[in-house]
Amino acid sequence: MDQGQTEWTEKERAAFAPQERLLPSEWAEKYRVLPSSMAAEAGPYRLARTPYLRGIMDAIVDRTITEICILKAAQVGYSECVRNMLGYAIDSDPGPCLMVMPSEDAAREMVDERIRPLLETTPQLAKHLTGKLSDNTKGGIKLDTMSIYLGWAGSPNSLSSKPCKIVYFDEVDKYPNFSGREADPISLGRVRTTTYQHRGKIVIGSTPTTRQGHIWRAWEGCGVQLDYHCPCTICGEFQQMVWTQVKWAKLSEDKQQLADMVEQQRLAYYECIRCKGAIGERHKARMVEGGVWLSEGQQIASNGKISGERPVSKRVGFRVPGILSPWISFSGLAAEGLRAMGDSAKMMHFKNSFCAEVFEERVSGIKTDEVRQRAEGAIKSGIVPAWAAFCIASVDVQKDCFYAVIRAWGHNYKSHLVWHGQLISWGEVEKLLTTPIHQEDSEAVTPVLMVIDTGYRSTEVYEFASKDSRIIPIKGSDRTQPISLSKAAYAYGVSLRYIGGDYFKDRLATYRADPERWMVNGDITEDYCQQLASEHKVVIRGKGGTLQEKWVKQSANAANHYFDCEAYQIVGADLAGVAMLPPDDQIIGNRIRERQQRQSVYMKDRGRAETWLGNTSGWLSK
């Protein structure tokens, strides 16, 4: 060795070596080892079967994010995901950490059965153990890079002692009810990261229970809500995988017997929302592997190209339904759903633990089969019943298309579905008001007005409405009045109406309950049937513990565009004066008399023309 040169020890060289730059997901696949005592699939950790966890793990190092919410089903790999985040922090981005569990027993169990085995069985983490008994206590673990503290929801003292860089809240919907004497556990834990400012991280994860649960409120507070979109293995179109698209052969009317048959014989498959192709269990892994996380407003083409900007927010939520899990098969999911039908307790467990959805007590709604059955024996699409006084068009505007309904109205708010469909352009929407529709025993008619919502593309809606006085733009509101005027669109020469959404949905439910009053045609689509059953009214607990009834989607990802169109129809019916219409026979009689009068006037005019021609025929012939 040259004079003056220092010989560095191995630990010193390691300390001064450039830090390895890995994302948390890359760190996990390089260093994590799952022992048989902790996992059913022991060995090196791999994300091939749970690729949806990659985006969640890597969010912990995103400098723009300070809070991550994970709304998840059971058995989706969430626990290992959190431990990977913790392992990465210990090895690559250290800082004091607080782990908050529902109870003291759960906190002790977490340390003894999860965290200590994680440290001891992963060589890259084991080297950070100090070996001192005093650094390994029931209250936490002290490493050479950072300290891990334990807290539980029932102990304010365990949550308010030391500043922390990262706070993990686990299974927050199992936290005990807030007593009111101290701040709630999540608020207390959040304060721990204040010292670290933008470098502090909050991770909140849980299986949901109800809309009043901690995780759902955290999810609603996220400025960015992400859902996992997977490509169809048949047509390549991306879509969210949802429980309602799991299908099976109905070989038995007994649901329990059918559940056993579906599970044992593996009869279930996934139906693509786009091409309606049947995707078998063996193709599920490839479908999930190609998935991407997208926020509302983003779209992805079949070639994988994403359009639309993801919003920037400090709070980001990830929703992980059980259907993505490699440990839950399509047939197993179908069997669980079948066994839960008709039992509120079982259905709550199914919605929470398998679908990652909240559960509500239903007050009002309609089933898909009820809508479908009304089409049997009904007249075809495109025909207006003789008893109808006029037609109304309603349109639900989306970012890339339109959903529309034309309904005929008569006495006492009796109505019949004339047509429904999905449109692509404003030109097609405009044709709804100009295309003649055949009426039984009468001449063709066109809608007397169109009700169109302004939820999306409001400026375009106002410009479109300014072309025709029959087009009435509307917007949902919490105002007490069912319909009220707004000056928001006066600059465009149109009047915007604010509507009470739940009020008109209540009336739709009332009319819809009577098959003789609310009718469909014989050509309704399955998509229409499902969307008409997409919302139900439930009981929720509001501020101060008061019970409220509210219309919500039955499934978080369910489309409800035709449901909205049908509610808008009632808005149009009120604006058009359906309440003043006479009985059916009088409407028919009036129409006949009007037709006779028009015919009489026509014959008189024709007679005068023939007389004039007759008087001048001699002159014309000269």
Residue, then its C-alpha position, 0 to 999 in steps of 0.5 A: m500500500d502506498q504511503g498515506q493511503t488509507e485502507w477502507t473496511e468493507k462497511e466503510r466502502a459500502a457506506f461511501a458507495p453511490q446509493e443504488r437507485l431502485l423503485p420500491s417495486e424493483w427493490a422488492e423483486k431484487y431483495r424480498v424473500l418470502p418464507s414459508s411461515m409468512a406466505a403460501e407461495a414462498g421464495p423470491y418475491r415477484l410481481a408477475r401475478t400481482p402487477y397492479l401492486r407495482g403502481i401502488m408501491d412506487a407511489i411512495v417515492d413520488r414527490t408530488i404525493t403526500e397521502i396514498c389511499i388503498l381501497k382494497a378487497a381481501q386477498v389481493g396482496y396488500s399486506e405484502c405491498v405495505r411490507n415492501m414499502l417498509g422494507y424499501a424505506i429501511d434500506s433506501d429511504p429511511g426515516p421514522c415510521l409509525m404503524v397504526m393498527p385497529s387494536e393493541d393486540a393487532a399491533r403486537e401481532m403485526v410486530d411478532e408475526r410480520i415485521r420481525p420475520l420480514l427483517e430476519t428473513t430478508p438479508q438486505l434488511a437483516k443487516h440493519l438489525t442492531g442486535k441489541l435487546s433494547d432496540n427490539t421491544k413491544g413498542g417498536i423496533k430500532l434499526d441502524t437506519m430508522s425506528i419503527y414505532l407502533g400505535w393503535a386506534g384506541s390509544p391517543n398516547s401511542l399516536s402523538s409522541k414522535p415526529c415520523k416520516i411515514v405513517y401507515f394506517d392499516e384496516v382503518d374501517k376496523y378502528p373503534n368508534f371516535s369517542g369525541r374526547e380526542a382527535d380521531p386516530i387518523s387526524l392524530g397520525r397525520v400530524r406526526t408527519t408535519t415536521y417532514q413537510h412534503r417528504g412526509k407520507i401517509v398510507i391509508g389502507s382497508t377493506p371498506t364497510t359503509r360510506q361512513g367508514h374511514i377508508w371511503r371518506a379517505w377515498e372521497g377526499c383523494g384528488v386523484q382516484l385510480d382504477y386498474h384497466c385491463p386489455c381484453t384478450i380477444c379484442g384488445e380493448f381496455q376496461q375495468m374488470v368488474w363483478t357484474q361482467v362475470k357470467w355463468a350458465k344458469l343450470s339450476e334455479d336453486k342458488q346454493q346448488l348453482a353456486d356449488m356447480v359453478e365453483q366445482q365445475r369452473l363454469a364462470y367466465y368473464e364477458c368483455i364489456r366491449c366485444k362480449g367475448a368470453i374470457g376464460e380463467r386461463h387467460k385472466a393472468r395475461m389480461v391483468e398483466g397488461g393492465v394500467w392505472l388510469s384516473e377519471g378523464q383518461q382513456i386508453a386505446s387498444n394499442g396501449k396509448i393513453s390520452g388525457e392528462r392525469p390530475v395532480s394531487k397530493r392525495v391519490g387513491f387506488r381501488v383494488p377489487g378482488i377480481l384482479s387477485p390471482w387467488i380468486s377465480f372467476s368461478g370462486l367469485a361467482a359462487e360467493g356472489l350467488r351464496a350471498m344473494g338474499d342474505s344482507a349480512k353475506m352480501m355485505h361481506f361479499k361487497n366489502s371483501f370481494c368487490a372492494e365496495v361499500f354496502e348500503e341498506r337498500v330502500s328502493g330500486i329495480k332489478t335487471d330482470e324486472v326491466r327485461q320482463r316488461a319488454e315481453g310482448a311490448i310494441k317495437s322500437g320507433i312507434v308512438p302509442a295512440w294514447a300519447a300526446f307528445c314525445i320528449a327526448s333526453v340526453d346524457v352527455q359524456k366526454d366521448c359520446f351521448y346516451a339518449v332516450i325518447r319517451a312518449w307521454g300521456h295522461n297521469y304521467k303514463s309513458h312508453l319508451v320509444w327509442h334509446g341508443q348511444l350517439i357519437s356526434w352533435g349532428e346525430v343528437e340534433k337529428l333526434l328533434t327532426t327525424p319523424i317517428h310513426q304514431e299508431d293510427s296517426e301521422a309521424v311526430t317529432p319530440v316537442l322538446m329535448v332535455i340535455d345535461t351539462g355535466y360534461r362539455s357544458t360550453e358545447v351544450y350551451e352552444f348547441a341549445s342556442k340553435d333551437s328553443r326546444i333544447i333545454p340544458i339542465k344541471g343537477s343541484d342540491r337546491t330544495q326546489p325541483i326545478s329552478l332557473s339559472k343565469a349561468a348560460y344567459a350569455y349563450g341566449v339559453s336558460l339553464r335549469y337546476i334540478g334536484g336529482d334525487y327528487f326526480k329519481d324518487r319520482l322515476a322509482t314511483y312511476r317505474a313500480d307500475p308496469e301499466r304506467w311506465m313502459v318499455n318497448g320490445d327491443i330494449t338492449e341488455d345494456y339498457c336493462q343493466q343501466l336502469a338497475s344501476e342505482h338504488k336508494v339506500v339509508i346512510r348515516g349523515k352528520g350527527g348520526t342522522l339517517q338519510e336516504k340517498w340514490v347511489k350506484q349499486s356498483a362503483n363502476a356501473a354505468n348509469h347513463y340511461f338511468d339518468c336519461e329516464a330521470y331527465q325525462i320526468v324533468g321534461a314531462d314537467l316542463a312540457g305540462v304533462a300534468m295538464l294532459p286529458p285522459d287517453d280517450q280525449i287525447i285520441g279524440n282531439r287528435i282525430r278531430e284535429r286531423q279531420q279539421r286539417q283534412s277539411v281545410y285541405m279539401k276546401d283549399r283544393g276545391r277553390a283551386e280546382t274552381w279557379l283553374g276551371n274558370t281560367s281553362g278557356w283563357l289558358s287554352k287560347 
